[in-house]
Amino acid sequence: MKNAIPALAFAAALTVAGAAYADQDVTITIENHRFVPAEIEVPANQRITLTIVNKDATTEEFESRALKVEKIVAGNGKITVRVGPLNPGRYPFEGEFHADTAKGVLIAKE
C-alpha cells in the first residue's frame, strides 16, 4: 500500500503534464472556394490538429509554405493535418486551385 500512493501521484502528474501538451483541434471548412473561418487564432507553442472539410464538389489543395503543408482535399471530403508547435506569428494558407478566393491565416498567440 505504501508504494501505491507515490505511484498514483506520479500517474496524476503525468496526466496533468500530458494535458498541457495536448493538441489544439481546429476545423476549417471550404465553401464556395473560400475558407471559413478565414482567420483562426490558436495558442502559440502548442501542436495544432487542423481538420479541413471541403463542402465544395471540386477538389482543392490546402497549401501553406509557412506551415510546410501541401495536401489535396477531395470534393466533399476532409483531411487532417498536424502542425507545430508554432512560434507566435502569422501563418498564411491558401487553396492552390482557387488562390484568388481561398485564402486564410492561422495566428499563433501567446
N, C-alpha and C positions, 0 to 999 in steps of 0.2 A: 504493500500500500504506500510505503514511503516513496518509492520510485514513481508511482503513478502521478503524484502531484507535479513534480518537475516536468514529467513527460507531457502532461496536459498543458502546462504553462508554455512549454516550448511549442507545442502544436498550435496553441492560440496565437502566439507571437508570429509564427509562420503564416497563419491565416490573415492576420492584420497586415503583415508586410506584403503578402501576395495581393491583397485588395488595393494597396497603394499603387501597384504596378499593373492593375487590370486595364485592358484596352478600353478606349472610349469608342462606342459604337455610333456611327453616323450614317444615315440613309440619304442618298441624293437620287432624285427622280429626273429622268429625261422625258420631257413632254413638249411637243411641238418644236423639237430641236433646240430646247433650252434646258438648262439645269435648274432644278427647283429643290432647295433654295440655291441661289447663285453665290451667296456669301455665307460661310459657315465659320463660327468661332469654336475652337477646341482648346483644351488646356495644353500648354507647352510642356515639353519634356515627358511626354506620355505617348505610348503606341496608340495608333488610331486604326480602327477597322471601318473601312468605307464599304457600304453596300450601295451599288449603283443599279437602279431599277430603270429599265428602258420601257416606257409605256408607248413609244412610237413603234410602228410596224417595221421601220427601217433600221438597219444596223448602224451603230455609232462606235467610235473609238474614243475611249476615255484616255486622255493623254495629259501628262504633266512632266515637263523637264525638271521642274523644281522638286517634285516628289519622286522622280525617276520611275514613272509608271507609264506604260503604254499597253492598253488592253482593250480588246474588242468586246462590245456588248451587243448581243444579237437583238433583233427586233422582238419586243415583248419578252425580253429575257432579263437576267440580272447577273452581276458578278460581285465578288468580294475581293477587296484589296486591303492589305495591311501595310501601313507606313509608320515611320517614326522609330523612336521618339523624335519629336520635332523641336528644334530650337524656336524661340519666339520669332515670329515673322509672317510674311505673306507668301503663300504657295499657290500660284495661279494654275488652273487646269482648263482644258477645253475639249470639245468634241471635234476631233480632227475632220470628220466628214461634213460638219456644219459649223466650221470655225467662226463664221460671221455672226451666228446667234448663240451657239452653245459655248458659253464662257462662264467661268466661276473662279472663286478663290477660297482657299482654306486659310484661316487666320489663326495661328497658334499664339495664345496669350498666356502670360504668367499670372 
